[in-house]
Amino acid sequence: MKKISFDFDSTLSRTDVQEFAKSLISEGFDVWIVTSRFDNKTAEEKNWWWVKKNNKELYDVAESCGIKKENIIFTQMVDKIEFLKDKGFLFHLDDDELEIEFIKESGDSCEGIWIELKDWKEKCKKVIA
């Protein structure tokens, strides 16, 4: 199955990106969220109540899009390429230019696409065509 990855904050949190993710799922793509956020376990250990509250929104969006809970990766501030590399992702869409640069520099087959480009959706479609 062809894997696609989205950042959450300022990316999949946007309704236009959510609609795009839903369309990819309906076409049979395996859609993932790879976020720099901390997971709920770490939040509990450190008593960061606000992290769990913010993660509820992420889980709600994932559920409404049809993204499986096991397809959510919390990198806990580790560069996302560490989780994407050699896993067969076609692209990762993100608002963080530095994350995109790390993906490009890694030499991995995953294409880093910056959400701030006006033609981001066309770039994504070109990768999966």
LINCOR-V657782 format. One record per residue. PHI is phi in whole degrees, 0 to 359 (none if undefined). PSI is psi in whole degrees, 0 to 359 (none if undefined). BURIAL is I if it has 24 or more other ideal C-beta (glycine too) atoms within 12 Angstrom, else O. Layout:
phi=PHI psi=PSI burial=BURIAL
phi=PHI psi=PSI burial=BURIAL
//
This chain:
phi=none psi=139 burial=O
phi=280 psi=126 burial=O
phi=260 psi=138 burial=I
phi=233 psi=144 burial=I
phi=232 psi=140 burial=I
phi=234 psi=139 burial=I
phi=290 psi=165 burial=I
phi=260 psi=295 burial=I
phi=298 psi=127 burial=I
phi=63 psi=15 burial=O
phi=228 psi=271 burial=I
phi=291 psi=347 burial=I
phi=290 psi=344 burial=I
phi=278 psi=138 burial=O
phi=295 psi=326 burial=O
phi=294 psi=325 burial=O
phi=286 psi=323 burial=I
phi=299 psi=317 burial=I
phi=297 psi=320 burial=O
phi=296 psi=316 burial=I
phi=299 psi=317 burial=I
phi=300 psi=319 burial=I
phi=294 psi=323 burial=O
phi=294 psi=319 burial=I
phi=297 psi=318 burial=I
phi=294 psi=337 burial=O
phi=273 psi=358 burial=O
phi=100 psi=8 burial=O
phi=282 psi=150 burial=I
phi=267 psi=103 burial=I
phi=263 psi=134 burial=I
phi=237 psi=157 burial=I
phi=248 psi=126 burial=I
phi=237 psi=108 burial=I
phi=238 psi=148 burial=I
phi=285 psi=353 burial=I
phi=301 psi=161 burial=I
phi=274 psi=148 burial=I
phi=279 psi=170 burial=I
phi=294 psi=328 burial=I
phi=297 psi=314 burial=O
phi=296 psi=320 burial=O
phi=300 psi=318 burial=O
phi=294 psi=316 burial=O
phi=299 psi=324 burial=O
phi=260 psi=3 burial=O
phi=58 psi=42 burial=O
phi=263 psi=80 burial=O
phi=301 psi=326 burial=O
phi=293 psi=332 burial=O
phi=295 psi=313 burial=I
phi=299 psi=319 burial=O
phi=298 psi=315 burial=O
phi=294 psi=324 burial=O
phi=291 psi=335 burial=I
phi=300 psi=318 burial=O
phi=300 psi=316 burial=O
phi=300 psi=312 burial=I
phi=297 psi=322 burial=I
phi=296 psi=316 burial=O
phi=295 psi=316 burial=I
phi=303 psi=313 burial=I
phi=297 psi=317 burial=O
phi=293 psi=333 burial=O
phi=275 psi=340 burial=I
phi=93 psi=21 burial=O
phi=272 psi=126 burial=I
phi=293 psi=144 burial=O
phi=302 psi=324 burial=O
phi=287 psi=352 burial=O
phi=262 psi=20 burial=I
phi=248 psi=122 burial=I
phi=247 psi=122 burial=I
phi=262 psi=110 burial=I
phi=281 psi=346 burial=I
phi=57 psi=45 burial=I
phi=77 psi=9 burial=O
phi=276 psi=144 burial=O
phi=307 psi=135 burial=I
phi=297 psi=330 burial=I
phi=301 psi=332 burial=I
phi=298 psi=334 burial=O
phi=261 psi=338 burial=I
phi=271 psi=327 burial=I
phi=302 psi=133 burial=O
phi=63 psi=23 burial=O
phi=251 psi=2 burial=I
phi=81 psi=21 burial=O
phi=287 psi=137 burial=I
phi=282 psi=315 burial=I
phi=209 psi=161 burial=I
phi=231 psi=125 burial=I
phi=258 psi=127 burial=I
phi=211 psi=155 burial=I
phi=266 psi=354 burial=I
phi=263 psi=109 burial=I
phi=301 psi=326 burial=O
phi=294 psi=319 burial=O
phi=299 psi=319 burial=I
phi=298 psi=317 burial=I
phi=297 psi=317 burial=O
phi=299 psi=321 burial=I
phi=296 psi=313 burial=I
phi=297 psi=317 burial=O
phi=291 psi=338 burial=O
phi=291 psi=336 burial=I
phi=80 psi=3 burial=O
phi=289 psi=158 burial=I
phi=287 psi=347 burial=O
phi=295 psi=129 burial=I
phi=268 psi=123 burial=I
phi=274 psi=125 burial=I
phi=236 psi=130 burial=I
phi=272 psi=124 burial=I
phi=296 psi=338 burial=I
phi=284 psi=351 burial=O
phi=287 psi=137 burial=O
phi=294 psi=337 burial=O
phi=254 psi=31 burial=O
phi=303 psi=319 burial=I
phi=294 psi=320 burial=O
phi=296 psi=322 burial=O
phi=296 psi=318 burial=I
phi=297 psi=313 burial=I
phi=298 psi=325 burial=O
phi=295 psi=321 burial=O
phi=295 psi=321 burial=I
phi=270 psi=356 burial=I
phi=289 psi=none burial=O
//
